[in-house]
Amino acid sequence: MKQFLTVKDAGNVPALVSEALALRKNIGQYRDLGRGKTLGLLFLNPSLRTRMSSQRAAYDLGMNVVVLNLDKDSWQIEFEDGAVMNGTKSEHIKEAAGVISQYCDVIGLRSFPGLVDREKDYTEHILHTFQKYCSKPLISLESGTRHPLQSFADMITIAETSAKKKPKVVLTWAPHIKALPQAVPNSFAEWAVASGAEVIITHPRGYDLAPEFSQGAEVTYDQDAALAGADYVYVKNWSSYEDYGAMPPVQEDWLLTPEKMKLTKNAKIMHCLPVRRNVELLDALIDGPDSLIQLQAGHRVTAAQTVLKKILESV
């Protein structure tokens, strides 16, 4: 593995998930793999699980870790080519990425979309500009359109808990107080399809994902119909792709409830976290016996360990 930016870098998803589950059982055997290697974790946005799980994964493989908040701990970075740098930004990404590449053997970068300029976000301007001037393997810690480490952890969670080879997995939109990116639902949809699951995406009108991410999945505006017979229900809010970054008004009640869950086949509940309790998802479901939310968070370490192992074996 030379990089980890999209599901395409995973190759055969079921095979990679199987490798991850095997690795989880005996991580100790690879503690020398990363000896003398340094992982650089660069954050332009907040993080809890991604930051801590990536650090833990690297330590378990014997790596050193350097964590840098690019928006707070370093000079402000200019990402535009040809910029006249007479404002607040003191360092260009050309120099910054080149220097960081000399200090680190593997680099992870986290950058949220602005939700203003769809073309800029969906061409992954920040991620690809950094990659252009970076000479080391790059891992996406979440980008404008995807969160592959989260989605990989989600597939590990489903594989570990599913009694079916082809479970019915429902991705359902949920209410929120502010506009959120499409990165997690985009990524979850394409990873779930690639894993071989039966994938249903349900959301209000006006919240369709970009067509490239819903390929291979069934899309419906009827939440009850989607939930019928489901084995897994993944709850997540996102803003509009078509009316980019907006929150079109929703008349129906999209909050998942224990009553709605009775439509499923004793489905397990998933969420990437952080979750706004009793806004996105009710306490009764987050804390209930069918919740896999903590297991998902635990598998963030498993996912990061597997990706780092694959990259270290290839460099």
Phi and psi in degrees as GROMACS dihedral restraints (atoms count N, CA, C in turn):
[ dihedral_restraints ]
;  ai    aj    ak    al  type     phi  dphi    fc
    3     4     5     6     1   -95.0    20    10
    4     5     6     7     1   -21.8    20    10
    6     7     8     9     1  -161.6    20    10
    7     8     9    10     1   170.2    20    10
    9    10    11    12     1  -144.4    20    10
   10    11    12    13     1    88.7    20    10
   12    13    14    15     1  -119.0    20    10
   13    14    15    16     1   -32.2    20    10
   15    16    17    18     1  -142.4    20    10
   16    17    18    19     1   175.2    20    10
   18    19    20    21     1   -62.2    20    10
   19    20    21    22     1   -24.0    20    10
   21    22    23    24     1   -63.6    20    10
   22    23    24    25     1   -29.4    20    10
   24    25    26    27     1   -74.2    20    10
   25    26    27    28     1   -14.4    20    10
   27    28    29    30     1   -79.5    20    10
   28    29    30    31     1   -19.1    20    10
   30    31    32    33     1    70.3    20    10
   31    32    33    34     1  -127.0    20    10
   33    34    35    36     1   -79.3    20    10
   34    35    36    37     1   107.5    20    10
   36    37    38    39     1   -63.5    20    10
   37    38    39    40     1   -49.4    20    10
   39    40    41    42     1   -56.9    20    10
   40    41    42    43     1   -37.6    20    10
   42    43    44    45     1   -67.2    20    10
   43    44    45    46     1   -40.7    20    10
   45    46    47    48     1   -66.8    20    10
   46    47    48    49     1   -38.0    20    10
   48    49    50    51     1   -63.7    20    10
   49    50    51    52     1   -42.5    20    10
   51    52    53    54     1   -62.0    20    10
   52    53    54    55     1   -39.5    20    10
   54    55    56    57     1   -63.6    20    10
   55    56    57    58     1   -39.6    20    10
   57    58    59    60     1   -64.4    20    10
   58    59    60    61     1   -42.6    20    10
   60    61    62    63     1   -65.6    20    10
   61    62    63    64     1   -35.8    20    10
   63    64    65    66     1   -69.3    20    10
   64    65    66    67     1   -39.9    20    10
   66    67    68    69     1   -62.8    20    10
   67    68    69    70     1   -39.5    20    10
   69    70    71    72     1   -58.4    20    10
   70    71    72    73     1   -31.0    20    10
   72    73    74    75     1   -78.0    20    10
   73    74    75    76     1   -19.9    20    10
   75    76    77    78     1  -150.1    20    10
   76    77    78    79     1    59.9    20    10
   78    79    80    81     1   -67.7    20    10
   79    80    81    82     1   -25.7    20    10
   81    82    83    84     1   -59.4    20    10
   82    83    84    85     1   -27.7    20    10
   84    85    86    87     1   -70.1    20    10
   85    86    87    88     1   -10.7    20    10
   87    88    89    90     1  -113.0    20    10
   88    89    90    91     1    19.0    20    10
   90    91    92    93     1   -67.1    20    10
   91    92    93    94     1   -18.9    20    10
   93    94    95    96     1   -93.4    20    10
   94    95    96    97     1    -8.2    20    10
   96    97    98    99     1   -61.7    20    10
   97    98    99   100     1   -38.1    20    10
   99   100   101   102     1  -101.2    20    10
  100   101   102   103     1    10.5    20    10
  102   103   104   105     1   -59.6    20    10
  103   104   105   106     1   129.3    20    10
  105   106   107   108     1    82.4    20    10
  106   107   108   109     1     1.1    20    10
  108   109   110   111     1  -106.0    20    10
  109   110   111   112     1   150.8    20    10
  111   112   113   114     1  -123.0    20    10
  112   113   114   115     1   130.1    20    10
  114   115   116   117     1   -99.6    20    10
  115   116   117   118     1   125.6    20    10
  117   118   119   120     1  -101.3    20    10
  118   119   120   121     1   125.1    20    10
  120   121   122   123     1  -112.4    20    10
  121   122   123   124     1   116.0    20    10
  123   124   125   126     1  -113.0    20    10
  124   125   126   127     1   124.4    20    10
  126   127   128   129     1  -121.1    20    10
  127   128   129   130     1   123.1    20    10
  129   130   131   132     1   -99.4    20    10
  130   131   132   133     1    -5.4    20    10
  132   133   134   135     1  -144.3    20    10
  133   134   135   136     1   164.6    20    10
  135   136   137   138     1   -62.5    20    10
  136   137   138   139     1   157.5    20    10
  138   139   140   141     1  -163.0    20    10
  139   140   141   142     1   142.3    20    10
  141   142   143   144     1  -119.8    20    10
  142   143   144   145     1   -67.6    20    10
  144   145   146   147     1   -64.7    20    10
  145   146   147   148     1   -45.7    20    10
  147   148   149   150     1   -61.9    20    10
  148   149   150   151     1   -43.5    20    10
  150   151   152   153     1   -64.3    20    10
  151   152   153   154     1   -52.7    20    10
  153   154   155   156     1   -72.5    20    10
  154   155   156   157     1   -38.7    20    10
  156   157   158   159     1   -68.0    20    10
  157   158   159   160     1   -37.9    20    10
  159   160   161   162     1   -67.5    20    10
  160   161   162   163     1   -40.0    20    10
  162   163   164   165     1   -63.8    20    10
  163   164   165   166     1   -47.2    20    10
  165   166   167   168     1   -61.1    20    10
  166   167   168   169     1   -43.7    20    10
  168   169   170   171     1   -60.3    20    10
  169   170   171   172     1   -43.4    20    10
  171   172   173   174     1   -65.4    20    10
  172   173   174   175     1   -43.7    20    10
  174   175   176   177     1   -61.0    20    10
  175   176   177   178     1   -39.9    20    10
  177   178   179   180     1   -66.2    20    10
  178   179   180   181     1   -19.7    20    10
  180   181   182   183     1   -99.8    20    10
  181   182   183   184     1     7.2    20    10
  183   184   185   186     1    84.8    20    10
  184   185   186   187     1    12.2    20    10
  186   187   188   189     1   -86.4    20    10
  187   188   189   190     1   155.9    20    10
  189   190   191   192     1   -85.5    20    10
  190   191   192   193     1   154.5    20    10
  192   193   194   195     1  -133.1    20    10
  193   194   195   196     1   133.4    20    10
  195   196   197   198     1  -119.4    20    10
  196   197   198   199     1   124.1    20    10
  198   199   200   201     1  -112.0    20    10
  199   200   201   202     1   129.8    20    10
  201   202   203   204     1  -134.7    20    10
  202   203   204   205     1   124.7    20    10
  204   205   206   207     1   -87.1    20    10
  205   206   207   208     1   100.4    20    10
  207   208   209   210     1   -62.4    20    10
  208   209   210   211     1   -24.8    20    10
  210   211   212   213     1   -86.8    20    10
  211   212   213   214     1    -6.9    20    10
  213   214   215   216     1  -132.2    20    10
  214   215   216   217     1   -40.9    20    10
  216   217   218   219     1   -90.7    20    10
  217   218   219   220     1   -14.3    20    10
  219   220   221   222     1  -126.2    20    10
  220   221   222   223     1  -178.1    20    10
  222   223   224   225     1   -63.1    20    10
  223   224   225   226     1   149.5    20    10
  225   226   227   228     1   -65.8    20    10
  226   227   228   229     1   137.0    20    10
  228   229   230   231     1  -100.9    20    10
  229   230   231   232     1   134.2    20    10
  231   232   233   234     1   -96.3    20    10
  232   233   234   235     1   127.0    20    10
  234   235   236   237     1  -104.8    20    10
  235   236   237   238     1    -6.3    20    10
  237   238   239   240     1   -91.5    20    10
  238   239   240   241     1   129.0    20    10
  240   241   242   243     1   -67.8    20    10
  241   242   243   244     1   141.9    20    10
  243   244   245   246     1    76.3    20    10
  244   245   246   247     1     9.6    20    10
  246   247   248   249     1   -67.5    20    10
  247   248   249   250     1   141.3    20    10
  249   250   251   252     1   -89.8    20    10
  250   251   252   253     1   105.9    20    10
  252   253   254   255     1   -86.9    20    10
  253   254   255   256     1    67.4    20    10
  255   256   257   258     1  -109.6    20    10
  256   257   258   259     1    20.1    20    10
  258   259   260   261     1  -113.3    20    10
  259   260   261   262     1  -139.8    20    10
  261   262   263   264     1   -85.2    20    10
  262   263   264   265     1   -14.0    20    10
  264   265   266   267     1   -88.4    20    10
  265   266   267   268     1   122.8    20    10
  267   268   269   270     1  -101.7    20    10
  268   269   270   271     1   -17.9    20    10
  270   271   272   273     1  -133.9    20    10
  271   272   273   274     1   138.6    20    10
  273   274   275   276     1   -90.8    20    10
  274   275   276   277     1   150.3    20    10
  276   277   278   279     1   -60.9    20    10
  277   278   279   280     1   -26.4    20    10
  279   280   281   282     1   -57.7    20    10
  280   281   282   283     1   -48.6    20    10
  282   283   284   285     1   -74.9    20    10
  283   284   285   286     1   -43.6    20    10
  285   286   287   288     1   -61.0    20    10
  286   287   288   289     1   -48.6    20    10
  288   289   290   291     1   -65.4    20    10
  289   290   291   292     1   -37.1    20    10
  291   292   293   294     1   -65.7    20    10
  292   293   294   295     1   -42.5    20    10
  294   295   296   297     1   -66.9    20    10
  295   296   297   298     1   -47.1    20    10
  297   298   299   300     1   -60.0    20    10
  298   299   300   301     1   -36.4    20    10
  300   301   302   303     1   -64.2    20    10
  301   302   303   304     1   -28.0    20    10
  303   304   305   306     1   -75.3    20    10
  304   305   306   307     1   -27.0    20    10
  306   307   308   309     1   -90.6    20    10
  307   308   309   310     1   -22.2    20    10
  309   310   311   312     1  -124.2    20    10
  310   311   312   313     1   152.3    20    10
  312   313   314   315     1   -96.4    20    10
  313   314   315   316     1   -28.6    20    10
  315   316   317   318     1  -138.6    20    10
  316   317   318   319     1   142.2    20    10
  318   319   320   321     1  -129.5    20    10
  319   320   321   322     1   135.0    20    10
  321   322   323   324     1  -113.1    20    10
  322   323   324   325     1   139.7    20    10
  324   325   326   327     1  -131.5    20    10
  325   326   327   328     1   132.1    20    10
  327   328   329   330     1  -120.3    20    10
  328   329   330   331     1   125.9    20    10
  330   331   332   333     1  -152.3    20    10
  331   332   333   334     1   119.7    20    10
  333   334   335   336     1   -78.5    20    10
  334   335   336   337     1   157.4    20    10
  336   337   338   339     1   -73.3    20    10
  337   338   339   340     1   157.9    20    10
  339   340   341   342     1   -82.0    20    10
  340   341   342   343     1   -18.3    20    10
  342   343   344   345     1    59.5    20    10
  343   344   345   346     1    27.7    20    10
  345   346   347   348     1  -119.4    20    10
  346   347   348   349     1   -49.8    20    10
  348   349   350   351     1  -109.0    20    10
  349   350   351   352     1   100.2    20    10
  351   352   353   354     1   -62.3    20    10
  352   353   354   355     1   -41.6    20    10
  354   355   356   357     1   -62.0    20    10
  355   356   357   358     1   -42.8    20    10
  357   358   359   360     1   -64.9    20    10
  358   359   360   361     1   -43.6    20    10
  360   361   362   363     1   -66.9    20    10
  361   362   363   364     1   -44.1    20    10
  363   364   365   366     1   -82.2    20    10
  364   365   366   367     1    -9.8    20    10
  366   367   368   369     1   -93.3    20    10
  367   368   369   370     1     5.8    20    10
  369   370   371   372     1    52.6    20    10
  370   371   372   373     1    55.1    20    10
  372   373   374   375     1   -56.9    20    10
  373   374   375   376     1   -49.3    20    10
  375   376   377   378     1   -69.2    20    10
  376   377   378   379     1   -48.6    20    10
  378   379   380   381     1   -58.5    20    10
  379   380   381   382     1   -48.0    20    10
  381   382   383   384     1   -74.8    20    10
  382   383   384   385     1   -28.9    20    10
  384   385   386   387     1   -67.9    20    10
  385   386   387   388     1   -42.6    20    10
  387   388   389   390     1   -62.1    20    10
  388   389   390   391     1   -44.1    20    10
  390   391   392   393     1   -61.1    20    10
  391   392   393   394     1   -34.8    20    10
  393   394   395   396     1   -58.9    20    10
  394   395   396   397     1   -36.8    20    10
  396   397   398   399     1  -106.8    20    10
  397   398   399   400     1     5.4    20    10
  399   400   401   402     1   -99.5    20    10
  400   401   402   403     1   137.2    20    10
  402   403   404   405     1  -108.9    20    10
  403   404   405   406     1     8.8    20    10
  405   406   407   408     1  -120.1    20    10
  406   407   408   409     1   161.2    20    10
  408   409   410   411     1   -55.6    20    10
  409   410   411   412     1   135.8    20    10
  411   412   413   414     1  -115.4    20    10
  412   413   414   415     1   136.0    20    10
  414   415   416   417     1  -116.4    20    10
  415   416   417   418     1   131.5    20    10
  417   418   419   420     1   -79.9    20    10
  418   419   420   421     1   123.2    20    10
  420   421   422   423     1   -97.5    20    10
  421   422   423   424     1    13.7    20    10
  423   424   425   426     1   122.9    20    10
  424   425   426   427     1   136.4    20    10
  426   427   428   429     1  -132.4    20    10
  427   428   429   430     1  -165.4    20    10
  429   430   431   432     1   -63.7    20    10
  430   431   432   433     1   -30.3    20    10
  432   433   434   435     1  -123.8    20    10
  433   434   435   436     1   -11.8    20    10
  435   436   437   438     1  -145.7    20    10
  436   437   438   439     1   158.7    20    10
  438   439   440   441     1  -137.4    20    10
  439   440   441   442     1    75.7    20    10
  441   442   443   444     1   -65.4    20    10
  442   443   444   445     1   -33.6    20    10
  444   445   446   447     1   -65.9    20    10
  445   446   447   448     1   -38.2    20    10
  447   448   449   450     1   -63.8    20    10
  448   449   450   451     1   -47.0    20    10
  450   451   452   453     1   -65.7    20    10
  451   452   453   454     1   -36.0    20    10
  453   454   455   456     1   -63.0    20    10
  454   455   456   457     1   -44.9    20    10
  456   457   458   459     1   -60.6    20    10
  457   458   459   460     1   -37.5    20    10
  459   460   461   462     1   -63.3    20    10
  460   461   462   463     1   -42.0    20    10
  462   463   464   465     1   -68.0    20    10
  463   464   465   466     1   -36.2    20    10
  465   466   467   468     1   -61.9    20    10
  466   467   468   469     1   -42.1    20    10
  468   469   470   471     1   -62.9    20    10
  469   470   471   472     1   -45.2    20    10
  471   472   473   474     1   -64.8    20    10
  472   473   474   475     1   -44.4    20    10
  474   475   476   477     1   -62.3    20    10
  475   476   477   478     1   -37.6    20    10
  477   478   479   480     1   -71.5    20    10
  478   479   480   481     1   -27.9    20    10
  480   481   482   483     1  -109.0    20    10
  481   482   483   484     1    -7.8    20    10
  483   484   485   486     1   -87.9    20    10
  484   485   486   487     1   137.8    20    10
  486   487   488   489     1   -92.9    20    10
  487   488   489   490     1    -4.1    20    10
  489   490   491   492     1  -112.3    20    10
  490   491   492   493     1   148.0    20    10
  492   493   494   495     1   -74.4    20    10
  493   494   495   496     1   -31.5    20    10
  495   496   497   498     1  -129.8    20    10
  496   497   498   499     1    76.0    20    10
  498   499   500   501     1   -70.4    20    10
  499   500   501   502     1   156.7    20    10
  501   502   503   504     1   -89.4    20    10
  502   503   504   505     1   117.2    20    10
  504   505   506   507     1  -115.3    20    10
  505   506   507   508     1   123.3    20    10
  507   508   509   510     1  -110.3    20    10
  508   509   510   511     1   125.0    20    10
  510   511   512   513     1  -100.2    20    10
  511   512   513   514     1   112.9    20    10
  513   514   515   516     1  -116.0    20    10
  514   515   516   517     1   135.2    20    10
  516   517   518   519     1   -66.4    20    10
  517   518   519   520     1   148.4    20    10
  519   520   521   522     1  -135.2    20    10
  520   521   522   523     1   156.5    20    10
  522   523   524   525     1   -66.9    20    10
  523   524   525   526     1   158.3    20    10
  525   526   527   528     1  -158.2    20    10
  526   527   528   529     1   164.1    20    10
  528   529   530   531     1   -90.6    20    10
  529   530   531   532     1   -10.5    20    10
  531   532   533   534     1  -146.6    20    10
  532   533   534   535     1   165.9    20    10
  534   535   536   537     1   -73.8    20    10
  535   536   537   538     1   126.6    20    10
  537   538   539   540     1  -113.2    20    10
  538   539   540   541     1   156.2    20    10
  540   541   542   543     1   -65.7    20    10
  541   542   543   544     1   166.5    20    10
  543   544   545   546     1   -92.7    20    10
  544   545   546   547     1     3.7    20    10
  546   547   548   549     1   -57.4    20    10
  547   548   549   550     1   -49.1    20    10
  549   550   551   552     1   -66.8    20    10
  550   551   552   553     1   -50.3    20    10
  552   553   554   555     1   -63.5    20    10
  553   554   555   556     1   -38.5    20    10
  555   556   557   558     1   -53.9    20    10
  556   557   558   559     1   -53.4    20    10
  558   559   560   561     1   -66.3    20    10
  559   560   561   562     1   -44.4    20    10
  561   562   563   564     1   -59.7    20    10
  562   563   564   565     1   -43.3    20    10
  564   565   566   567     1   -61.0    20    10
  565   566   567   568     1   -47.3    20    10
  567   568   569   570     1   -72.1    20    10
  568   569   570   571     1   -32.2    20    10
  570   571   572   573     1   -71.3    20    10
  571   572   573   574     1   -40.1    20    10
  573   574   575   576     1   -64.6    20    10
  574   575   576   577     1   -41.4    20    10
  576   577   578   579     1   -62.3    20    10
  577   578   579   580     1   -45.4    20    10
  579   580   581   582     1   -66.2    20    10
  580   581   582   583     1   -22.8    20    10
  582   583   584   585     1   -79.8    20    10
  583   584   585   586     1   -13.0    20    10
  585   586   587   588     1    96.9    20    10
  586   587   588   589     1     7.3    20    10
  588   589   590   591     1   -75.6    20    10
  589   590   591   592     1   160.9    20    10
  591   592   593   594     1   -84.3    20    10
  592   593   594   595     1   116.5    20    10
  594   595   596   597     1  -113.7    20    10
  595   596   597   598     1   126.2    20    10
  597   598   599   600     1  -119.0    20    10
  598   599   600   601     1   129.3    20    10
  600   601   602   603     1  -111.6    20    10
  601   602   603   604     1   125.4    20    10
  603   604   605   606     1  -128.7    20    10
  604   605   606   607     1   135.9    20    10
  606   607   608   609     1  -162.9    20    10
  607   608   609   610     1   164.4    20    10
  609   610   611   612     1   -68.6    20    10
  610   611   612   613     1   162.3    20    10
  612   613   614   615     1   -62.0    20    10
  613   614   615   616     1   138.7    20    10
  615   616   617   618     1    98.2    20    10
  616   617   618   619     1    -4.4    20    10
  618   619   620   621     1  -118.3    20    10
  619   620   621   622     1    22.9    20    10
  621   622   623   624     1   -59.8    20    10
  622   623   624   625     1   139.4    20    10
  624   625   626   627     1   -76.3    20    10
  625   626   627   628     1   165.2    20    10
  627   628   629   630     1   -56.8    20    10
  628   629   630   631     1   136.3    20    10
  630   631   632   633     1   -53.0    20    10
  631   632   633   634     1   -33.4    20    10
  633   634   635   636     1   -62.9    20    10
  634   635   636   637     1   -24.0    20    10
  636   637   638   639     1   -95.0    20    10
  637   638   639   640     1   -16.9    20    10
  639   640   641   642     1  -100.2    20    10
  640   641   642   643     1     3.4    20    10
  642   643   644   645     1   -61.4    20    10
  643   644   645   646     1   133.1    20    10
  645   646   647   648     1    89.3    20    10
  646   647   648   649     1    -5.3    20    10
  648   649   650   651     1  -113.3    20    10
  649   650   651   652     1   154.7    20    10
  651   652   653   654     1   -87.3    20    10
  652   653   654   655     1   136.7    20    10
  654   655   656   657     1  -118.0    20    10
  655   656   657   658     1   131.3    20    10
  657   658   659   660     1  -142.9    20    10
  658   659   660   661     1   148.8    20    10
  660   661   662   663     1   -92.9    20    10
  661   662   663   664     1     2.8    20    10
  663   664   665   666     1  -103.9    20    10
  664   665   666   667     1   100.1    20    10
  666   667   668   669     1   -63.6    20    10
  667   668   669   670     1   -41.6    20    10
  669   670   671   672     1   -61.4    20    10
  670   671   672   673     1   -43.2    20    10
  672   673   674   675     1   -63.0    20    10
  673   674   675   676     1   -38.7    20    10
  675   676   677   678     1   -65.7    20    10
  676   677   678   679     1   -39.8    20    10
  678   679   680   681     1   -71.9    20    10
  679   680   681   682     1   -21.7    20    10
  681   682   683   684     1   -57.6    20    10
  682   683   684   685     1   117.6    20    10
  684   685   686   687     1    76.5    20    10
  685   686   687   688     1    11.7    20    10
  687   688   689   690     1   -69.5    20    10
  688   689   690   691     1   146.1    20    10
  690   691   692   693     1   -98.1    20    10
  691   692   693   694     1   -29.1    20    10
  693   694   695   696     1  -138.1    20    10
  694   695   696   697     1   140.6    20    10
  696   697   698   699     1  -125.7    20    10
  697   698   699   700     1   114.6    20    10
  699   700   701   702     1  -100.2    20    10
  700   701   702   703     1   117.8    20    10
  702   703   704   705     1  -101.2    20    10
  703   704   705   706     1   129.0    20    10
  705   706   707   708     1  -162.4    20    10
  706   707   708   709     1   141.1    20    10
  708   709   710   711     1   -93.0    20    10
  709   710   711   712     1   151.7    20    10
  711   712   713   714     1  -154.9    20    10
  712   713   714   715     1   157.6    20    10
  714   715   716   717     1   -88.5    20    10
  715   716   717   718     1   177.0    20    10
  717   718   719   720     1   -72.3    20    10
  718   719   720   721     1   138.4    20    10
  720   721   722   723     1   -85.3    20    10
  721   722   723   724     1   -43.4    20    10
  723   724   725   726     1   -66.7    20    10
  724   725   726   727     1   -53.6    20    10
  726   727   728   729     1   -95.3    20    10
  727   728   729   730     1    77.5    20    10
  729   730   731   732     1   -54.0    20    10
  730   731   732   733     1   124.1    20    10
  732   733   734   735     1    80.1    20    10
  733   734   735   736     1    -3.5    20    10
  735   736   737   738     1   -84.6    20    10
  736   737   738   739     1   167.4    20    10
  738   739   740   741     1  -122.5    20    10
  739   740   741   742     1    82.5    20    10
  741   742   743   744     1   -55.4    20    10
  742   743   744   745     1   143.0    20    10
  744   745   746   747     1   -60.4    20    10
  745   746   747   748     1   141.9    20    10
  747   748   749   750     1  -122.0    20    10
  748   749   750   751     1   124.1    20    10
  750   751   752   753     1   -89.5    20    10
  751   752   753   754     1   -34.4    20    10
  753   754   755   756     1   -76.8    20    10
  754   755   756   757     1   162.9    20    10
  756   757   758   759     1   -92.3    20    10
  757   758   759   760     1   106.5    20    10
  759   760   761   762     1   -99.0    20    10
  760   761   762   763     1     2.4    20    10
  762   763   764   765     1   -69.2    20    10
  763   764   765   766     1   124.3    20    10
  765   766   767   768     1   -69.4    20    10
  766   767   768   769     1   136.0    20    10
  768   769   770   771     1  -129.7    20    10
  769   770   771   772     1   163.5    20    10
  771   772   773   774     1   -57.9    20    10
  772   773   774   775     1   -33.3    20    10
  774   775   776   777     1   -65.0    20    10
  775   776   777   778     1   -43.9    20    10
  777   778   779   780     1   -64.8    20    10
  778   779   780   781     1   -34.5    20    10
  780   781   782   783     1   -66.2    20    10
  781   782   783   784     1   -18.6    20    10
  783   784   785   786     1   -67.0    20    10
  784   785   786   787     1   -17.8    20    10
  786   787   788   789     1   -72.5    20    10
  787   788   789   790     1   -21.0    20    10
  789   790   791   792     1   -84.9    20    10
  790   791   792   793     1   177.8    20    10
  792   793   794   795     1   -98.5    20    10
  793   794   795   796     1    66.2    20    10
  795   796   797   798     1    51.3    20    10
  796   797   798   799     1    48.7    20    10
  798   799   800   801     1   -67.0    20    10
  799   800   801   802     1   149.4    20    10
  801   802   803   804     1   -85.4    20    10
  802   803   804   805     1   147.0    20    10
  804   805   806   807     1  -106.6    20    10
  805   806   807   808     1   135.3    20    10
  807   808   809   810     1  -128.9    20    10
  808   809   810   811     1   149.5    20    10
  810   811   812   813     1  -158.6    20    10
  811   812   813   814     1   143.4    20    10
  813   814   815   816     1   -78.2    20    10
  814   815   816   817     1   -20.6    20    10
  816   817   818   819     1    67.3    20    10
  817   818   819   820     1   148.8    20    10
  819   820   821   822     1   -72.5    20    10
  820   821   822   823     1   154.5    20    10
  822   823   824   825     1  -123.6    20    10
  823   824   825   826     1   135.7    20    10
  825   826   827   828     1   -86.1    20    10
  826   827   828   829     1   103.9    20    10
  828   829   830   831     1   -60.7    20    10
  829   830   831   832     1   135.9    20    10
  831   832   833   834     1    64.0    20    10
  832   833   834   835     1    14.6    20    10
  834   835   836   837     1  -117.5    20    10
  835   836   837   838     1   -57.5    20    10
  837   838   839   840     1   -84.6    20    10
  838   839   840   841     1   -41.5    20    10
  840   841   842   843     1  -151.3    20    10
  841   842   843   844     1   137.1    20    10
  843   844   845   846     1   -72.9    20    10
  844   845   846   847     1   148.5    20    10
  846   847   848   849     1   -51.3    20    10
  847   848   849   850     1   -42.7    20    10
  849   850   851   852     1   -59.3    20    10
  850   851   852   853     1   -30.9    20    10
  852   853   854   855     1   -89.7    20    10
  853   854   855   856     1   -37.8    20    10
  855   856   857   858     1   -61.5    20    10
  856   857   858   859     1   -43.3    20    10
  858   859   860   861     1   -95.2    20    10
  859   860   861   862     1     0.7    20    10
  861   862   863   864     1   -78.3    20    10
  862   863   864   865     1   172.6    20    10
  864   865   866   867     1   -69.0    20    10
  865   866   867   868     1   -17.3    20    10
  867   868   869   870     1   -95.4    20    10
  868   869   870   871     1     4.4    20    10
  870   871   872   873     1   -80.3    20    10
  871   872   873   874     1   130.2    20    10
  873   874   875   876     1  -107.8    20    10
  874   875   876   877     1    13.1    20    10
  876   877   878   879     1   -62.4    20    10
  877   878   879   880     1   -42.9    20    10
  879   880   881   882     1   -69.2    20    10
  880   881   882   883     1   -35.8    20    10
  882   883   884   885     1   -64.2    20    10
  883   884   885   886     1   -41.4    20    10
  885   886   887   888     1   -56.4    20    10
  886   887   888   889     1   -47.2    20    10
  888   889   890   891     1   -61.1    20    10
  889   890   891   892     1   -39.9    20    10
  891   892   893   894     1   -62.8    20    10
  892   893   894   895     1   -37.2    20    10
  894   895   896   897     1   -75.1    20    10
  895   896   897   898     1    -6.1    20    10
  897   898   899   900     1   -61.0    20    10
  898   899   900   901     1   -34.7    20    10
  900   901   902   903     1   -67.0    20    10
  901   902   903   904     1   -45.6    20    10
  903   904   905   906     1   -57.0    20    10
  904   905   906   907     1   -45.6    20    10
  906   907   908   909     1   -62.8    20    10
  907   908   909   910     1   -47.8    20    10
  909   910   911   912     1   -65.2    20    10
  910   911   912   913     1   -39.8    20    10
  912   913   914   915     1   -60.5    20    10
  913   914   915   916     1   -43.8    20    10
  915   916   917   918     1   -64.5    20    10
  916   917   918   919     1   -45.1    20    10
  918   919   920   921     1   -63.5    20    10
  919   920   921   922     1   -46.4    20    10
  921   922   923   924     1   -62.8    20    10
  922   923   924   925     1   -41.0    20    10
  924   925   926   927     1   -59.5    20    10
  925   926   927   928     1   -46.5    20    10
  927   928   929   930     1   -62.2    20    10
  928   929   930   931     1   -40.3    20    10
  930   931   932   933     1   -69.7    20    10
  931   932   933   934     1   -44.6    20    10
  933   934   935   936     1   -61.2    20    10
  934   935   936   937     1   -33.8    20    10
  936   937   938   939     1   -72.1    20    10
  937   938   939   940     1   -15.8    20    10
  939   940   941   942     1  -103.7    20    10
  940   941   942   943     1   -10.8    20    10
